Amino acid sequence: MGKAAQGRRRSRRKQLNQYTRYLTVVLALFQSFGIAVGLSSQQGLVYEPAVIFVPSTIAVLTGGTMFLMWLGEQITARGVGNGVSLIIFSGIVARLPAASASCCRWPTRVNSTASSCC
């Protein structure tokens, strides 16, 4: 395979990564809008939801998504591994102690509906 073909392949990969970034931001905007509207429509969940609540929620959630996308790209660029997969994996592993503790909690009363799995 020639250097020209490798250059074209690298260029296509960069273009595909750019399209993926744009699509991620668009999806984050739609999802954050839905979350913001859903949160503001729940009674008592958001204390006096003003007009600024929805745009600020969209900005914060989309900004967080963009930060995680950037962080994943930095991890991948440093050669540690697939950055986004490592971020997802670390989120799952971080919840394991709490999940196992809630699973193995013993009932405190005789007629308690809590179950134990351990």
BALUM-550595 format. One record per residue (C-alpha): x, y, z; chain; residue number from 1. Coordinates in steps of 0.1 Angstrom, whole numbers, plus 5000, padded with zeros to 4 digits. Example, Ala and Ser with C-alpha at 12.3 -4.5 7.8 and 13.67 -1.06 7.14 Angstrom:
((5123 4955 5078) 'A' 1)
((5137 4989 5071) 'A' 2)
***
This chain:
((5000 5000 5000) 'A' 1)
((5014 5033 4990) 'A' 2)
((5019 5065 5010) 'A' 3)
((4993 5083 4989) 'A' 4)
((4967 5057 4998) 'A' 5)
((4976 5059 5035) 'A' 6)
((4973 5097 5033) 'A' 7)
((4939 5094 5018) 'A' 8)
((4928 5069 5044) 'A' 9)
((4941 5092 5072) 'A' 10)
((4923 5122 5057) 'A' 11)
((4890 5102 5054) 'A' 12)
((4894 5091 5090) 'A' 13)
((4899 5127 5102) 'A' 14)
((4868 5138 5082) 'A' 15)
((4847 5109 5097) 'A' 16)
((4859 5119 5132) 'A' 17)
((4849 5155 5126) 'A' 18)
((4814 5144 5114) 'A' 19)
((4811 5122 5145) 'A' 20)
((4820 5152 5168) 'A' 21)
((4793 5173 5151) 'A' 22)
((4767 5146 5154) 'A' 23)
((4776 5141 5190) 'A' 24)
((4770 5178 5198) 'A' 25)
((4737 5178 5179) 'A' 26)
((4725 5147 5198) 'A' 27)
((4736 5162 5231) 'A' 28)
((4716 5193 5223) 'A' 29)
((4684 5173 5216) 'A' 30)
((4689 5151 5246) 'A' 31)
((4697 5179 5270) 'A' 32)
((4666 5198 5258) 'A' 33)
((4645 5168 5266) 'A' 34)
((4660 5164 5300) 'A' 35)
((4656 5201 5308) 'A' 36)
((4619 5202 5297) 'A' 37)
((4613 5169 5316) 'A' 38)
((4629 5183 5348) 'A' 39)
((4611 5216 5346) 'A' 40)
((4577 5199 5341) 'A' 41)
((4579 5178 5373) 'A' 42)
((4562 5194 5402) 'A' 43)
((4585 5202 5431) 'A' 44)
((4616 5190 5414) 'A' 45)
((4629 5224 5402) 'A' 46)
((4623 5252 5426) 'A' 47)
((4606 5280 5405) 'A' 48)
((4617 5269 5370) 'A' 49)
((4624 5303 5353) 'A' 50)
((4630 5309 5316) 'A' 51)
((4667 5306 5321) 'A' 52)
((4665 5271 5335) 'A' 53)
((4661 5253 5301) 'A' 54)
((4689 5272 5283) 'A' 55)
((4713 5269 5312) 'A' 56)
((4706 5232 5315) 'A' 57)
((4711 5226 5278) 'A' 58)
((4744 5246 5280) 'A' 59)
((4757 5226 5310) 'A' 60)
((4748 5192 5298) 'A' 61)
((4761 5198 5262) 'A' 62)
((4793 5214 5276) 'A' 63)
((4798 5183 5298) 'A' 64)
((4793 5160 5268) 'A' 65)
((4818 5180 5248) 'A' 66)
((4843 5179 5277) 'A' 67)
((4840 5141 5280) 'A' 68)
((4844 5138 5242) 'A' 69)
((4876 5159 5244) 'A' 70)
((4889 5139 5273) 'A' 71)
((4883 5106 5255) 'A' 72)
((4902 5120 5225) 'A' 73)
((4931 5130 5247) 'A' 74)
((4932 5096 5263) 'A' 75)
((4932 5079 5229) 'A' 76)
((4959 5103 5216) 'A' 77)
((4982 5095 5245) 'A' 78)
((4980 5058 5235) 'A' 79)
((4964 5046 5268) 'A' 80)
((4936 5029 5249) 'A' 81)
((4902 5038 5235) 'A' 82)
((4894 5068 5256) 'A' 83)
((4856 5068 5254) 'A' 84)
((4855 5032 5263) 'A' 85)
((4878 5037 5293) 'A' 86)
((4856 5066 5305) 'A' 87)
((4825 5044 5303) 'A' 88)
((4843 5015 5320) 'A' 89)
((4855 5037 5348) 'A' 90)
((4819 5050 5354) 'A' 91)
((4806 5014 5356) 'A' 92)
((4834 5004 5380) 'A' 93)
((4829 5035 5402) 'A' 94)
((4793 5024 5408) 'A' 95)
((4801 4988 5417) 'A' 96)
((4806 4993 5454) 'A' 97)
((4774 5012 5459) 'A' 98)
((4754 4987 5437) 'A' 99)
((4768 4957 5457) 'A' 100)
((4761 4975 5490) 'A' 101)
((4725 4982 5481) 'A' 102)
((4721 4946 5468) 'A' 103)
((4735 4931 5500) 'A' 104)
((4717 4953 5525) 'A' 105)
((4700 4931 5551) 'A' 106)
((4664 4939 5560) 'A' 107)
((4660 4958 5593) 'A' 108)
((4625 4947 5601) 'A' 109)
((4609 4912 5600) 'A' 110)
((4583 4921 5574) 'A' 111)
((4606 4943 5553) 'A' 112)
((4602 4941 5516) 'A' 113)
((4639 4946 5510) 'A' 114)
((4657 4916 5496) 'A' 115)
((4692 4905 5499) 'A' 116)
((4713 4889 5472) 'A' 117)
((4743 4878 5492) 'A' 118)
***
